Amino acid sequence: MSRIYFGTDGIRGEFGGRLVNPAFFERLGVALRKYLREKATNRKRMIVVGRDSRKSGLELESGFIRGVSDSGIKIAKMGVVPTPAVSMYMRKKQADLGVVVTASHNPYTDNGIKFFSSGGYKIEDEVEERIEELIAVETKDDVSRGEPLIEEVNWLNEYREYAESLLPLNCLRGWKIVVDTAHGATVNSTPNVLRSYGAMVVTIGDAPNGENINAGVGSEYPEVLGERVRLEGANLGIAHDGDGDRVVFCDESGAVLKGDEILTILAIDALKKNKLPGKTLVTTIVSSLGLDKALEKAGARVERVAVGDRNVTEAMLGGGYTLGGEASGHFVLGDITSTGDGLMAALRIIEVLLENKKPLSQLRCGFELYPQVQCNLSVEEKIPLEEIPELKNCVDKIEDSMAGEGRILIRYSGTEPKIRLLVEATDVRTLNGAMESLKKVVIEHLEIKVS
C-alpha cells in the first residue's frame, strides 16, 4: 500500500506544512483514538507522549493530545526526553502506544512524530496503514469522549538510574569524554550518566533554546566533536542527534568512526562472549561490504534489511537476534532495548573499551572500509524506479564490471523528496565513473530540483 502520510520513520516535515501543524496532529490523535477503540478491552488504554527540544514541539503535542484524549485512555506526558526513554517507559508500564514529537536530526524548522507499539517497538506496517485509513475518513465520534486522563510523568531520573547500573562503580575515573548533545533531548541524560561513573565530561551542544537543535552540532557534524576531542586530549567523543536515538563516536585522536565500524566492534565482542544468537548481525542495505568481510572473517554473518531501524528490529525479533543497527548511528541492543538508544550504545562501547583495556583507535583495526561515494538529488516526483529501464540497464552494466567486488544502491528517501545514490567499489576510479553514469541517467529521466 502506498503511504500518504507515513515515511521511513513516522511523519516528518517543515513545521506549518501540510502534515506538521497542530490541526493535522489533532486529526492524527483522533485517528489513534479510534484505532484504540477498535482494539477495545475492558481495561483502560495507555499512550505515552514525549518530545524533543524544538520550540514547535509543545504546540504539536497539545494538538495531538486534544485529538487522542478520551476517558478510556490514560495519557502519560513525559515532556522533553530522549526517544528511547519513551520506549523503555512503555515496556515498564505495558503501554499500548507511544509517540514522540521529533524530527530527529533535522533542523528546528522541521518537526514530526514517531510511533511505538506495545513493547516499545516501532509500530508495524499494518498499524500505519490502518491509521492512514482513519485519518482519511473524517467522521463524527459516535461515543462520548468524557474527561481526559492526563498525567505528567518524570521518568528521566529512572532512565538515568538504569543507565547508571550497567557498568562498574567509578569505572570511568580518570577518563575525559566529550559529549555533544545537539542542543537536544539528551542534554540531561548522557553527560550526567557518564559523570556518575567518575568521568570528567566536557559538553558541547548543551544549551537548547528551541531554535538551535542540531544547528552545527550533534551527530550530523562529527567534525565538531573530533576537533574538541583533540583540543581537550579526551579519551573518547560521543555525539547524539536531536532526539537521542543515534550516536556517533570519535576515538582519542579525534578521528570519527563509521557506524559500520561500531557495528563490527559490537558484533565481534558479542560473538566472543557467545552473546550473538545465530552468529548474526542485522543491518541495512546501506552498510558497507567491509562489514560483511570483517564478520565473515570472525565467524559471523550479516543479515540485511531495508533502511530504517524499524526494519532492523523486526528482523531481529523474527530471527531471534539481539544485535542490529544502521550505518547512520542507530544501534539496537536487543538484550536491553527495543529501539535505537544512543546512550545505551555508548555505554556498551565503553564496556568493550574497559574490558579490552584498549583505546577505540585500536579496536577499530581490522575493518576494511571499501571506498564509497554517495549523492542525494532532490526530485519533483518519486517515479517508481522499475519504470525507468535505462536505469536498470546502467546498474546491470556497472555491476557486471565490478565482478562481485562492489555494489550499487539507489533508493528514494523515506522522509524527504530526494533520490539517494550509493556506489561502493574496490577502487576510486571505478567508483567515480559509476556514479557519473548513474547521475546522468537519473537526471535524464527524473525531474531534478535545482537549489
C-alpha positions in Angstrom: 0.0 0.0 0.0 1.3 3.4 -1.0 1.7 5.7 2.0 0.2 9.2 2.0 1.4 10.4 5.4 4.0 8.0 6.8 7.6 7.9 5.8 10.5 5.6 6.8 10.1 6.6 10.5 6.8 8.2 11.2 5.7 11.6 9.9 8.2 14.4 9.3 8.3 17.8 7.5 8.5 21.5 7.9 6.5 22.9 10.8 3.5 24.7 9.5 3.4 22.5 6.4 0.6 20.1 5.3 1.5 17.3 7.7 3.2 19.1 10.6 0.8 21.5 12.2 -1.4 21.4 15.3 -4.6 20.8 13.3 -3.2 17.8 11.5 -1.7 16.4 14.7 -5.2 16.7 16.2 -6.6 14.7 13.3 -3.8 12.2 13.9 -4.8 11.9 17.6 -8.4 11.3 16.6 -7.3 8.5 14.3 -5.2 6.9 17.0 -8.1 7.2 19.5 -10.4 5.4 17.0 -7.8 2.8 16.4 -7.5 2.0 20.1 -11.3 1.8 20.4 -11.3 -0.8 17.6 -8.9 -2.8 19.9 -11.1 -2.1 22.9 -10.9 -4.3 26.0 -12.3 -3.8 29.5 -9.1 -2.1 30.7 -8.1 1.4 30.2 -5.6 2.1 27.3 -2.4 4.0 27.8 -0.5 6.3 25.5 2.9 7.7 26.3 3.9 11.1 24.8 7.3 12.6 24.7 9.1 15.3 22.6 12.5 16.8 21.8 13.6 20.4 22.4 12.1 22.1 19.3 10.0 25.2 20.1 7.2 23.8 17.9 7.0 20.6 20.0 4.7 21.7 22.7 2.2 23.2 20.2 2.2 19.9 18.2 2.0 17.8 21.3 -1.0 19.8 22.5 -2.8 19.3 19.2 -2.2 15.6 19.3 -3.4 15.3 22.9 -6.6 17.2 22.0 -7.4 14.6 19.4 -6.5 11.5 21.3 -8.0 12.4 24.7 -10.7 10.0 25.9 -11.9 8.9 29.3 -10.9 5.4 28.4 -7.3 6.4 27.6 -4.6 7.4 30.1 -2.1 9.8 28.6 1.4 9.9 30.2 3.1 13.1 29.3 6.9 12.8 29.7 7.9 16.2 28.4 11.4 16.6 26.8 13.1 13.2 26.9 15.2 11.1 24.6 13.1 9.0 22.2 14.4 5.7 23.7 13.3 6.7 27.1 9.7 6.7 25.9 10.2 3.2 24.5 11.7 2.0 27.8 8.9 3.5 29.8 6.3 1.8 27.6 7.9 -1.6 28.3 7.8 -0.9 32.0 4.2 0.2 32.1 3.0 -2.1 29.3 1.6 0.9 27.5 -0.4 0.4 24.3 1.1 3.2 22.2 3.9 5.7 22.4 4.5 8.9 20.4 7.5 11.2 20.3 7.2 14.6 18.7 10.5 15.0 17.0 12.3 15.4 13.6 15.4 13.6 14.8 18.5 15.0 13.2 16.6 17.6 11.1 16.8 21.4 11.8 14.5 23.1 14.2 12.3 24.4 11.4 11.2 20.8 10.9 9.2 18.5 13.2 7.4 15.3 13.1 6.2 12.3 15.1 7.4 8.8 15.7 5.2 6.0 16.9 5.7 2.9 19.1 3.5 -0.1 19.7 3.3 -2.2 22.8 6.7 -3.4 24.0 8.3 -0.2 22.9 8.9 -1.3 19.3 8.2 0.9 16.3 4.7 0.4 15.0 4.0 -2.3 12.4 3.1 -1.6 8.7 -0.5 -2.8 9.2 -1.0 -0.3 12.1 0.4 2.6 9.9 -2.0 1.5 7.1 -5.0 1.5 9.4 -4.1 4.9 10.9 -3.8 6.3 7.4 -7.3 5.0 6.6 -8.7 6.5 9.8 -7.1 9.9 9.1 -8.6 9.9 5.6 -12.1 9.2 6.8 -13.2 12.2 8.9 -16.4 11.2 10.7 -18.0 12.5 13.9 -17.5 10.4 17.0 -20.4 8.3 17.9 -19.2 7.7 21.5 -18.9 10.3 24.2 -15.2 11.0 25.0 -15.6 12.0 28.6 -13.0 13.7 30.7 -9.4 13.2 29.6 -7.0 11.3 31.9 -3.6 13.1 31.6 -0.7 12.5 33.9 2.7 14.4 34.0 5.4 11.8 34.3 9.0 12.4 35.4 10.7 9.3 34.1 14.1 10.7 33.1 15.6 10.1 36.5 14.7 6.4 36.4 16.0 6.1 32.8 19.3 7.6 34.0 19.4 5.4 37.1 19.0 2.3 34.9 21.9 3.5 32.7 24.0 4.1 35.8 23.5 0.5 36.8 25.1 -1.1 33.7 28.8 -0.5 34.4 31.0 -0.9 37.5 31.1 1.9 40.0 33.7 4.7 39.2 34.9 2.7 36.2 35.5 5.9 34.3 37.5 7.7 36.9 40.5 9.4 35.1 38.7 9.5 31.8 37.8 12.6 29.9 34.9 12.3 27.5 33.5 14.9 25.1 29.7 14.7 24.7 27.7 16.6 22.1 24.0 16.6 22.9 23.0 18.6 19.8 21.0 21.1 21.9 18.5 18.3 22.1 16.8 15.7 24.3 19.9 14.1 25.8 21.3 17.2 27.4 20.2 16.0 30.9 20.9 12.3 30.4 24.2 11.2 28.7 26.5 13.7 30.4 25.1 13.1 33.9 25.3 9.3 33.4 28.9 9.4 32.4 29.7 11.7 35.3 28.1 9.2 37.7 30.8 6.7 36.6 33.5 9.2 37.5 34.3 10.6 34.1 35.3 14.2 33.5 32.7 15.3 30.9 33.1 18.2 28.5 29.8 19.1 26.8 29.0 20.9 23.6 25.6 21.5 22.1 24.3 21.6 25.7 22.1 24.8 25.7 18.8 24.1 23.9 16.7 27.2 23.3 14.1 25.7 21.0 15.7 27.0 17.8 19.2 25.6 17.9 18.7 21.8 17.9 21.1 20.1 15.5 22.4 23.6 14.4 26.1 22.9 13.5 26.4 20.3 16.3 25.4 16.7 17.0 25.7 13.5 15.1 25.4 15.3 11.7 28.5 17.4 12.5 31.0 14.8 13.9 34.0 17.0 12.8 33.0 19.4 15.6 33.2 16.6 18.1 36.5 15.4 16.7 38.1 18.8 16.9 37.0 19.2 20.6 38.3 15.8 21.4 41.7 16.7 20.1 41.7 20.1 21.8 40.8 18.5 25.2 43.1 15.5 24.9 40.0 13.4 25.7 39.7 9.6 25.7 36.5 9.5 23.7 33.9 11.6 21.9 30.2 10.9 21.8 27.6 12.8 19.7 23.9 12.3 19.6 21.2 13.6 17.3 18.3 15.8 18.5 16.2 13.0 20.0 18.9 10.7 21.2 18.3 7.5 19.3 21.6 7.9 17.4 25.2 8.1 18.4 28.4 8.8 16.6 31.9 8.2 18.1 35.3 9.7 17.9 38.4 7.9 19.1 41.1 9.6 21.3 42.8 11.2 18.2 39.5 12.8 17.2 39.0 10.5 14.2 35.4 9.8 13.5 34.3 6.1 13.3 31.9 4.9 10.7 28.7 3.4 12.0 29.7 0.1 10.4 32.9 0.1 12.4 31.0 0.4 15.6 28.7 -2.4 14.5 31.8 -4.6 13.8 33.2 -3.9 17.2 29.9 -4.7 18.9 29.3 -7.8 16.9 32.7 -9.3 17.4 32.6 -8.5 21.1 29.2 -10.3 21.4 30.5 -13.2 19.4 33.5 -13.7 21.7 31.1 -13.7 24.7 28.7 -16.2 23.0 26.1 -13.5 23.1 25.4 -13.2 19.3 22.4 -15.5 18.6 22.7 -17.2 15.3 26.1 -15.5 15.0 24.1 -12.9 13.1 24.2 -9.1 13.0 21.2 -7.3 11.4 21.9 -4.2 9.4 20.5 -2.4 6.4 21.3 -2.4 2.7 23.3 0.8 3.2 26.1 -0.8 5.3 29.5 -1.3 3.7 30.6 -4.6 2.2 33.6 -4.2 4.6 31.2 -5.1 7.4 30.3 -8.5 5.8 34.0 -9.2 5.2 35.0 -8.4 8.8 32.3 -10.5 10.3 32.8 -13.4 7.9 36.5 -13.5 9.0 35.4 -13.6 12.6 32.9 -16.4 12.1 29.7 -14.4 12.0 27.3 -13.3 9.3 25.3 -10.2 8.3 21.6 -10.1 7.5 20.5 -7.1 5.5 17.1 -5.4 5.5 15.6 -2.2 4.1 16.6 1.2 5.5 15.1 2.1 8.9 15.6 0.9 12.4 12.1 -0.5 12.5 13.1 -2.9 9.8 16.2 -3.8 11.8 14.2 -4.6 15.0 11.6 -6.5 13.1 14.3 -8.8 11.6 15.9 -9.1 15.0 12.6 -10.2 16.6 11.8 -12.6 13.7 15.1 -14.3 13.7 15.7 -14.3 17.5 18.7 -12.0 17.1 19.9 -9.5 19.7 22.2 -7.0 17.8 21.4 -4.8 14.9 21.9 -1.3 13.7 22.4 1.2 10.9 25.5 2.9 9.5 23.7 6.2 10.4 24.3 5.6 14.1 21.2 3.7 15.2 22.3 0.7 17.3 19.7 -1.7 18.8 20.9 -3.8 21.7 18.1 -6.3 21.9 19.1 -7.6 25.3 18.2 -4.3 26.9 16.4 -2.1 24.4 13.5 -2.2 21.9 14.8 0.5 19.7 17.9 2.5 18.8 19.3 4.1 22.0 22.3 6.3 21.7 23.1 6.3 25.4 22.9 2.6 25.9 25.1 2.0 22.8 27.7 4.4 24.1 27.8 2.5 27.4 28.2 -0.8 25.6 31.1 0.6 23.6 32.7 1.9 26.8 32.3 -1.5 28.4 34.2 -3.0 25.4 37.0 -0.5 25.8 37.2 -1.2 29.6 37.3 -4.9 29.2 39.9 -4.9 26.4 41.9 -2.2 28.1 42.5 -0.6 24.7 41.6 2.8 23.2 39.0 3.0 20.5 41.6 3.6 17.8 43.0 0.1 18.4 39.6 -1.6 18.4 38.7 -0.3 15.0 41.7 -2.1 13.4 40.8 -5.0 11.1 37.8 -3.3 9.5 38.5 -2.6 5.8 36.3 0.2 4.6 35.5 -0.1 0.9 35.7 3.2 -1.0 32.2 4.6 -1.2 30.6 7.7 -2.8 27.1 8.9 -2.2 24.9 11.5 -4.0 21.5 12.9 -3.0 19.4 14.6 -5.6 16.1 16.5 -4.9 13.2 15.3 -7.1 9.9 16.8 -8.0 8.2 13.3 -8.1 9.2 9.9 -6.9 8.6 7.9 -10.1 8.9 4.1 -9.4 12.4 3.1 -10.3 11.2 0.0 -12.0 9.6 2.3 -14.6 13.0 3.5 -15.7 14.5 0.6 -17.7 17.5 2.7 -18.7 18.5 2.9 -15.0 18.3 -0.9 -14.6 20.4 -1.4 -17.7 23.0 1.1 -16.3 23.1 -0.7 -13.0 23.5 -4.1 -14.6 26.4 -2.9 -16.7 28.2 -1.4 -13.8 27.7 -4.4 -11.6 28.9 -6.8 -14.3 32.2 -4.8 -14.5 32.6 -5.0 -10.7 32.5 -8.8 -10.7 31.1 -9.0 -7.2 33.7 -6.6 -5.7 31.3 -3.7 -5.3 27.6 -2.7 -5.2 25.1 -0.1 -6.2 22.2 1.2 -4.1 19.5 3.5 -5.5 16.5 4.4 -3.4 14.2 7.3 -2.6 14.4 8.9 0.8 11.5 7.9 3.1 11.5 11.3 4.8 12.5 13.8 2.1 11.8 14.4 -1.7 15.2 13.0 -2.7 16.7 10.1 -4.5 19.8 8.6 -2.9 22.6 7.1 -5.0 25.4 5.0 -3.4 28.3 3.2 -5.2 30.8 1.0 -3.4 33.9 -0.4 -5.1 37.4 -1.5 -4.5 39.0 1.4 -6.4 38.2 5.1 -6.6 38.4 5.2 -10.5 35.6 2.6 -10.8 33.6 4.4 -8.1 33.6 7.8 -9.7 32.9 6.5 -13.2 30.0 4.5 -11.9 28.5 7.4 -10.0 28.7 9.8 -13.0 27.0 7.2 -15.2 24.2 6.8 -12.7 23.7 10.5 -12.2 23.5 11.1 -15.9 20.7 8.5 -16.3 18.8 9.8 -13.2 19.0 13.4 -14.4 17.8 12.4 -17.9 14.7 10.5 -16.6 13.7 12.3 -13.4 12.8 15.9 -12.9 15.6 17.1 -10.6 15.1 20.2 -8.4 17.9 22.8 -8.8 18.5 24.6 -5.5 
